[in-house]
Amino acid sequence: MGRKKAQASCKGKQHGPSAQQKQASSAARILSRGARNELDVLCEKLFHLTSNPAYMTQLWNNYLDISEVLLKVKRLEEMKTESSQRSQVIGQFTNWLTENGARMDGVSIAEYPGYDLGLKAEADFAENQLILEIPRALIFSTYTAAPELTALQNDPLVQHMPQVALAIALLVERYKKNSTWKPYLDMLPNSYNTVLYMKANDMIELKGSPTLEPALKQCRNIARQYAYFSKIFQNNNEPVSAMLKDIFTYERYCWAVSTVMTRQNLVPSPDGSRMIHALIPMWDMCNHENGRITTDFNSTSDHCECYALRDFKKGEQIFISYGPRTNSDFFVHSGFVQMDNDQDGFKLRLGISKADSLQKERIELLGKLDLPSVGEFLLKPGTEPISDTLLAFLRVFSMRKTELAHWLRSDKVFDLKHMDCALETVVEENVRKFLLARLQLLIANYPTTLKEDLELLETTLPQVKKMTVQLRVTEKRILLGALEYVEQWIKA
């Protein structure tokens, strides 16, 4: 299944709140009028801090201001910790799956150190052998769950952000009395290692890393969504608002968003017209390892099918591939780092300056190469760290007026993506000098060295601290590998 963005839609008539929907009393905490007013004021402040584009130039200070407001929000919303032992509900969960048509012969759920829960092979599986079949009726989406969400189908966030719609659907089903999804919801983790759960002293560990910016932006975006929905639910009385008014909190929204971020996939809509975001019970118990994607949706049987990535022996943990993603993406959206990630890359942000006297010519030539004038380019691990697209961009970036004019007329412009392309010596020298200086600067930006980080990993660290150090190690290894490559290139 692909991972391109898709939009989920909800169709149906709007109904008033039912007696069932009015009940979320066991999870509700009715605030006093004064506390409710204080919380509303804090949400307004939060919405301003997270919506004003002026703050985007100072993301770290903005993050600290947002964190300060959220601390007050969480104190007002304070509630009993909702915790349950997932291992105690495995039986109810697997019974629910089989009773509703799932096929999972030869697999079970087990605990694994460093992974929490995972899928265990109860028999030998050969590569490409079918492991799981999950029918559409058991796939959690806005088509199969939370019909109350149709009342918000015209809301811009619900309408245009399918992940947000799925997160709200999760909350609706989690706090609805007698939800048919209860066995699945009880199996979900109580909390996650995503950046939404990190504190400022965790986040500062990302100093020097290109991952810091997307991590801060993610926290900012979710805080804005929380403030937005808090206002919606307090000021409306349609079914979703009536149900969530007294139980919607920042921490519960973080849980729902993190569940979606770490477990979502794309499946075809029932009519096959689009791809929709969904959660796939049991399949989402599989942990990740390198390899090809071996999950597909069978439109004929209307089932999600998962095949063995490789041979698995009885007793082994069954892994799947989550797809080609960098450790930065895994860190921000999935809450883990894979030390041997063969699809990893260091995101190098480059752009043509508006002050450049040759800006127009450079942008025109980049357009012929199908390259952006501002964008992220991946430095890759291994012996060939410089991609053809990065090389072509740097060549255009380093050209003088005469070279730009020549290549704008040339019908062999895509030769610029090849290492052995014949170019003026001064252009190639400028490319190498620029890369050398940029790589040295990026390495110097980290407050610790690779050696210091590796020594830290030999000690016992809290999980989040361990993740940030692992991320720094993988990023620095790519940078140092690229630096060595450029130094050899200069010598040659």
Secondary structure, DSSP 8 states (H G I E B T S, - for coil): -----------S------TTTT--TTT-----HHHHHHHHHHHHHHHHHHH-GGGGGGHHHHHHHHHHHHHHHHHHT--------GGGGHHHHHHHHHHTT-B-TTEEEEEETTTEEEEEESS-B-TT-EEEEEEGGGSBSTTTS-GGGGGGTTSHHHHH-HHHHHHHHHHHHHHSTT-TTHHHHHHS-S---SGGG--HHHHGGGTT-TTHHHHHHHHHHHHHHHHHHHHHHHH--SHHHHHHTTT--HHHHHHHHHHHHHHEEEEE-TTSSSEEEEE-TTGGG-EE-SS---EEEETTTTEEEEE-SS-B-TTSEEEE---S--HHHIIIIIS---TT-TT--EEEEEE--TT-TTHHHHHHHHHHTT--SEEEEEE-SSS--B-HHHHHHHHHHH--HHHHHHHHH-S-GGGGGSTT----HHHHHHHHHHHHHHHHHHHHTSSS-HHHHHHHHTS---HHHHHHHHHHHHHHHHHHHHHHHHHHHHH-
